[in-house]
Amino acid sequence: MGKTARVPRLTALLAAAAAGAIALSGALPGNAAPAPETTNPAVPGDLAKAFETAAAKYDVPHEVLVSLGYAESHLDGHDGQPSQSNGYGLMHLVSNPHNPTMSEAAKLTGLPVEKLAKDSTANIAGAAAVLDSYADEAGLSGQARKDLAKWYPVIAKYSHSADAPTGRLYTDEVYRIIGAGVGTAGVRTEPKRVTPDRGAYAKVAPLGTRTPASIQAVDYPGAIWNAASTSNYRVGRTAAISTIVIHVTQGSYAGTISWFKNPSSQVSAHYVLRSSDGQVTQMVAEKDTAWHVRSANPYTIGLEHEGFVDNPSWFTDAMYRSSAAVTKNIAERRGIPKDRAHIKGHNEMPNNDHTDPGPHWNWTYYMSLVNGGTNPPTYNFTTYGSGVRVRSAPKLTASIITELPGPTQVFVTCQVQGDMVTAEGTSNNWWAKLRDQGGYMTNIYIQDPNPKLPGVPVCP
């Protein structure tokens, strides 16, 4: 949505925040490890010490505090600028009627809202205080406080997600980061593989769980269907679709999805893409009018990309390639020229004051992906039985089967580089593993490239 997303300035929020009620006006992971050690001049002070101090004072595990902050902001406070949902600082303390973490932090710490929003040390302490209070409410005490697995429902509550599946998406990402470790802005955590105790969330189907209806709902093959609130878009179109608009969310993937599902937000986009692996969620059908570019809504399709315009670490190659594949698919299906006159940034649209995708978005590379045919090819085939079944070359006889019931038309993206596969005591990398599209594409492999089996698509 860009740095000038539809949110009031901080000075206009302070009095209302003190009362715990700020009006909404905001617009709104895979297995990749977090970014390597970098210098982040936007974050003042000794962040490592701030995290250690807050973790000790409020009895919150250091790994939980750092990983949550990385999931929210890549540990970047963005100079006190708000996110799409009126969240501030590297811990994303939020002030809106559906997420009170800012006012809770102010009450618990006695610190003023302006300091919590703009001072990173205060922001970290405020988040730790809120997590501490939620842990107390959950009955987490004593040695249980040191068990990373037990913090799952506390982290989920901190997200104040629109629904339980989005809360699980948010919290699973934090645990992914705990497992990968963090090394940025002078802050480090060692990788810790944790099997989270999801509690009630164990019964919540993760976002991306496929059903026949959800598969049919998406326009882009491979996208996860997760509908925005009907209050946040208009059914139908009043103009022909002619333009694809590139946005940056000014927030996290899970947070953006939650915001678009919130009926108060009055904003949406057709697609949202995750930074770490390029996962695609579709929230508004292309035939309907998402609210993302004001007067240009009737003739545009919007793609939101996880991240912040002032921090290029969010713009991963995985997200560039995935987004370019979506844009190319839309353009070719709808006869839209694949040029910069028809594929534009939010900042280039009429009657808009937004800055996204910002100066760090690599338009040259992006358009080369859209036009150059450098994305992995997409194959179309039909499942059967309990799913896609592809047998290997003679050295690997086991079949790897999806859980997707067939027969169903399935579009898959083939990755050229093969992952090492082990089955029945034998390993080889003659296979290309297909991208995991939210769970239902997990552990599908296609022979790469010989011997060619009849009827089996192969990677080139």
Buried (B, 14 or more C-beta within 10 A) or exposed (E): BBBBBBBBEBEEBBEBBBEBEBBBBBBBBBEBBBBEEBEBEBBBEBBBEBBBBBBEEBBBBBBBBBBBBBBBBBBBBBEBBBBBBBBBBBBBBBBBEBBBBBBBBBBBBEBBBBBBBBBBBBBBBBBBBBBBBBBEEBEBEEEBBEEBEBBBBBBBBBBBBBBBBBBBBBBBBBBBBBBBBBBBBBBEBEEBEBEBBBEEBEEBEBBBBBEEEBBEBBBBBBBBBBBBBEEBBBEEBEEEBBBBBBBBBBBBBBBBBBBBBBEBBBBBBBBBBBBBBBBBBBBBBBEBBBBBBEEBBBBBBBBBBBBBBBBBBBBBEBBBBBBBBBBBBBBEEBEBEBEEEBBBBBBBBEEBEBBBBBEBBBEEBBBBBBBEEEBBEBBEBEBEEEBBBBEBBEEBEEEBBBEBBBEBEBBBBBBEEBEEBEBEEEEBEBBBBBBBBBBBBBBBBBBBEEEEBEEBBBBE
